[in-house]
Amino acid sequence: MPVYKYDVTMTCSGCSGAVTRVLNKLKDAGSVEQFDVSLETQKVTVESEKLSEADILQTIQKTGKAAKVASD
């Protein structure tokens, strides 16, 4: 299963909560199998067979947070 990693600028629990909410919607729709949002490390990891890395990035960016594909 593809695992995608993103660097997302999140300054508070409200920021990480916004990202969590949009990813929960994708999970509820069956598009994402699982995800992890870490406010401490500013990282988001998503497992999905149905969505591309770019689709997930675009969804995260819709929250207004600066996000990019992680380089590591």
Residue pairs with C-beta under 8 A, 6 or more apart in sequence:
1 33
1 47
1 48
1 49
2 47
2 48
2 49
2 53
3 45
3 46
3 47
4 45
4 46
4 47
4 48
4 53
4 56
4 57
4 69
5 43
5 44
5 45
5 46
5 69
5 70
5 72
6 43
6 44
6 45
6 46
6 56
6 57
6 60
6 67
6 68
6 69
6 70
7 42
7 43
7 67
7 68
7 69
7 70
7 71
8 19
8 37
8 42
8 43
8 44
8 60
8 65
8 66
8 67
9 15
9 42
9 65
9 66
9 67
10 16
10 19
10 37
10 39
10 42
10 65
12 39
13 39
15 39
15 63
15 65
16 37
16 38
16 39
18 63
18 64
18 65
19 37
19 44
19 60
19 63
19 65
20 37
21 63
22 59
22 60
22 62
22 63
23 32
23 35
23 37
23 44
23 46
23 59
23 60
26 32
26 48
26 51
26 56
26 59
27 33
27 34
27 35
30 50
31 48
31 50
31 51
32 46
32 47
32 48
32 50
32 51
32 56
33 47
33 48
33 49
34 46
34 47
35 44
35 45
35 46
35 47
36 43
36 44
36 45
37 44
38 44
43 70
44 60
44 67
46 56
48 56
53 69
57 67
57 68
57 69
60 67
61 67
